[in-house]
Amino acid sequence: MSRLSFSQINKYNQCPRSYKLHYVERLRERSATAYLAFGTAMDESLNAILLDFQKNKEVTCDYKAIFDENWQTIEINKKEYGLPTCTLVGYAKSDFIAELLDPSDIMFIVAKSEELGFGDSLRGITLSDLKELKDKLEDEKSQRQYRTFLEPRHALLNLMNWRSMRRKGHLMLEAYIRNILPEIEEVIDVQKQIELKSNCGSSIIGYIDAVVKLKSRTDYTVLDNKTASQPYAEDAVKTSQQLLLYTYALGYKHAGFAVMLKNIRMNRKKKCIECGHESNSTHKLCNNTVENGKRCNGAWSEETFPEALTQLVKDEVDEQTQLVVVDNISEINEAIVNNVFPKNLSTCKNIYGNPCIYLNHCWKNKSDNLEKVE
């Protein structure tokens, strides 16, 4: 008998051997990406938003404070670390957007840099200077110095990324309230647990982000909140094993993704400091025509109005595709019970766009980046 979550099923689908190494042998990477902690912080805040909306039909909770509280720590292999300066955490270069930071963010980074041993070297730093410093630290990290990248400099780099991601989280939550909530007529359940049991006693458990009644539907919809770098395909619901499984468990026919995109639209606007002309042109100087048909040629001042984008991808599922997923899960369950864990070599270098963490373990019998978690 077994008790599986959808994460386990997904891991087995990617590569049965990686399932064994992760869940049976319990070999885990010593480091982690920031996205797991970011997703947790977003989930906790979204849960509060949806529960608030369920009760009051509006959002009254301090959802940004809830996000901030959960964006402070990260658990790696059952050990908790302070997230802002943790050097075991990896970020992508695109996670940092200097224009999202305001003076309070710069003051915070400067104060923390002093704690890291930089003294007052960052005092008086501008946003432009901060961006240059961040690029310099990224270069150090990516070149040969990576293995000897000084801990304080690595911590400062992660601090900048962490603070920028905090601003992104706030914008994404604002966009959810602005764009997604108006589509919801009623919240029925939040973090609803489902469990499917087989005749042999094995079971599958899962937690549904929300069950809602959309204004465009007459019946209930299983809603899955997602953060993503790219928009979802229009048929994403029909091909989602998770949503097909959850709708099957509840007997529903409609499901959807509420997608919050991490790529922020900056909405840059130029304004001439001489004539006040506003433009989005690529001209280096003001191209406004003034007296005698001449161009103003005044200097631009630029403002940004950052905005997070969302998607609500909704669709109807049919019983045939639901049964395809359920049958596949039954086969996976049988394989796990019988200790069948072959390698899927086609995914070794591409798990969500990155190499599998077990690549060297499987190909070279090297496990330097791994540790066993009891």
N, C-alpha and C positions, 0 to 999 in steps of 0.2 A: 504494500500500500504506500501511497505517497500523498503529499499535500503540496501542491504547486501554486505559485503566484504567476501572474502574467509575465513579470520580469524574468522569472526562471524559464518560462516557455520561450520567450523571445531570445534569451541567451542560447538555449538549445537549438533554436531555429538558425541562429547565426553560425554556430559551430558547436556540435556536441562535445568536442574535446574541451573547448573553453568552458562549457557548463561544468564538466567534471573537475577541471582545475579550480574553478571558482567556488562551486557549491560542495563538492565532495572532498577534494584535497585542500580547499580553503586557502589557495595561494592568491594573494592580493598584491596589487601594485603599492609601492611605498608612498607614492604621491597621488594626487587627485587633481582633477580640473575644478575650476570654480563653479561650473554649471550645475553640479548636483546641489551645492549649497544655495546657489541662486534660485534654482527651481523650488527648493524647500521653502525659502523665504517668500517667494511669489505665491506658493500654494497656501501657506499660512495666512497671508494677507487676503488672498482671494476667498478663502473659506470664510473669513470674517466679513468680507464684503457681501457674500451671498447669504450668509445667515442674517446679517443686518437687513438686507433687502427682503428676505423671507418674512421677517418680523415686522419691519417698519415701512416697507415699500420705498425706502430710500436708504442712502448710505450715511450713517452718522458716526461710525467708528473712525478712529485715527489709523487708517489702513497703512499710511506711510510709517508710522511709529512701529506698527506690527512688523512690517517688512524690515525696518532697521534693526529691531530686536533680534530677528532670526538671521540677519545678515552679519552677525558678529562672530559666529563660531562655525567650525566645520569638524565633522567626525571622519577620521581616516583610520580604518582598521581598528575600530572600537576605542580610539583615543581622540579626545577633543582638543582642538587647537584654536587659538585666537586667529580669526580669519584675516584681519586687515594687513598684517605683516608676515603671515605664514609663508615660508619659502617652499613648502611642500606642495603648494597650490599653483597650478598653471593657468595662465590666461592667454587669450589670443590677442594679437596686435590690435585688432578691430575693437576690442573691448574698451579701449581708451579713446575718448573724444574730449579734447581739451575744452572746446566751447561749451560743454555741458557744465563745467565747473564754475562756481561763483566765488567771490572773495572769501566766504566762510570756508569753502573747501580748501582754498589755498592756505588759509590760516591753519586749518586742521593738519594739512600735509606738512607745513613748516614746523608746527609744534611736535608732531610725531617724529620728524627727521632729527630733531634735537635729542629726542629720547633714544634714537638709533645711533647716536654718536656723531652726527654731522655738525654739532655745535650750532653756531648762528650763520652757517655758510649759505643757507637758503633764505635768510631774512631779506625782505624786499623783492623777492622773485616775482616776476610777472607771469601771466598766463602763457605768453609766447616763450619765455625762458623755460617754463615748466615743460612745455611741449618738446623743446630742444633737449632738455635733460632726459626726458622719457625716451626719446629716440636714441640718445647716446647709450642709455642703459640697456635698451633692447639690442643694440649692436654688440655690446659687450657680452650679453647673455648668449647671443646666437653664434658668436665666433669662437675661436679656440679657447678663450678665457672662460667658457661656460663651466667647465669642471672646477675651475678655481674662482668662479664668480663670487666676489666677496659677499658674505651673508648680509651685511647692512645695506649694500647697494641693491641686492636682490630684494630685500625686504622693502626698500623704498620704492622700487619699481612696482612691486605687487600692491603697495599702498595706493599708488596713483591709479592703478587699474581697478582696485576695490572701490575707491571713491567714485570713479566714473561709472562703474556698474551700479552703484547705489543710485545715482541720478537716473540712469537708464531704467532701473526698477520702478522708481517713482513715476516716470513718464509713461511706462507701460501700464501701470495700474490706473493712472488717470485716463488713458485711452480705453481701457476695459470698461470703466464706469461711463465714459462718454459714448462709446460705440456699441458695446455688447449688451450692457444692462437694459438699454431702451428696447432691445429685441425680445426681452424676457417679460412675459406677463406674470408668471408665478414661479417661485422656487419651491420644489416639492421636497427634495432631499439634498443634503450636502455630505460628501464623503460616505456614501451609502455602501455598505459591505454586501458583496454577493458571494455565494458559495454554490458550486455545482458538484454533486457527488455521483460517482459511478457505481455500478452494481457491485464492483469488487471492493468498494470502500475507499478508493482514492478520491481526492477532491481538489478542486481548483478554487482559490479564493482571490478576490480582487476588491478594489475600492473605486467607486465611481465618483468623479469630482462633483458632479451635480446631476440631478434629475430635474428638468424644468419643463414648463409649458411655454413654448414660444408663441408670440403673437401671430405668427404665420402658420401655426399648426393647431389642429384641434385635439391632438393627443399628446402624450408626454414624449420628451426627447432626452436621450442620454447625452450629456454634454461633457466633453473632455477639454480641460484647459491646457494649452500648450504654449511654450515659448519657443521661438524658432528664428533662424537667421534668414530663411527664405520662405516665401508664401507657399501654402499647401496647394496641391493640385485639386481641381474641381471634383475629381472622383475619389478623393482621399478617404471619405467615409466608407465607401463601398469596398475599399481594399484594406481597411484597417482591421487586423485580426482582433485587436483589443475591443474595439467598438462592436464588432460582430459577436464576440463572445459575451459582452455585457448585455447587449440587447437581447440575445438569445436567453440569457439567464433570467431576465425580467419579463420576457415575452413582449418586448416593445418592437416597433418597426421603424422608429426614427432615431437618428443620432446626429451628432455634430461636433465639430472642433471649434473652440474659441481660441484663435491663434493670436498671440502677441509677438510682434516682430521686434527683434533686438537691434535691427538696423534702423537707426533713428533718422528721420527726415529733418534736415537742419533748417530749411526754409530761410535761406540767406536773402537779405534785402539790403540794397545799397541806397544811400541817400547822399546827395551832393552837399558838402558843407558850405558851398557858395550860394547856390540857387535853390536848394531844397528839393531838387528833382529826384524822384525815386525810380530805380531801374534794377532789372536783373541781367543787364547786358554784361558782356565780357570786356567792355572797354575799360582801360586802365584809368582814364579820366572821364569826367562827366561829358556825355554825348548830347546833352540837351542844347537845342538851338535857342539862342537868346537874341539880343539886338543885332541888327544888320546881318542876320542870317549866320552869325558865327556860333561856333560851339562854345559852351561855357568853359570846359576843360578844368573844372574845379576838382578837387580831391574828393574821393568817396569816404564816407564813414559806413561801416558795415555792421548790421545787427543780425542776429540769428534768433529764430523762433522755433526751437526744437519740438518735434512732434513724433510720438510713437504711432505706428500703424497697426491695425488689427484686421482680422478676417473672421467671419462666421461662416464656416463651411458646413452645410447641413444637407442631409440626404435621407432617402428611405432605403432600408436594407430588406433583402428578401430571404426567405427561409433556406433556399438552396445554398446561398453563400454562407449563411450562418452554420449550416450542417457541415460544409466543407472545412470550416475552421474547427468545429467541435471534433470531427473525425480525425483531423490532423493532430489535435491536442491529445486525443485518445492514443494515437500511435506514438506520440512523444512520451506520454506517460508509461506506456508499455516498454518502450526502449530504455527509459531511465530505470524502471524496476528491474530490468534484465541486464543492467550495466552495459548498455551499448552506447559507446561514446567515440565514434570515428572522427577523424580530423576533416574539417571542411577547408581544404587548402586554398580555395578560391577567395576566401574572406581574410586571409592572413594579413594582407596589406590594406584592407579597406573595411574597417568597422566604423561606420558613420564618418567616413573620410579620413580616418587615421589608421595606422598599423595596429593590429591586435597587440595587447599588452603581453600576450604569451608567445609572440613571434619568435624571440630568441630561445625561449624555453623549448618550443616544439622543434625548431630547426637546428639549433646549435647546442641544446642541452645546457643553456646558460640561464641562470635565474637571479642575476645581480639586482634586478629592479623589483624583485618580488620578496614577500615575506609570508610566512604561514600565520594565519589568524586562528587562535584557538576558539 
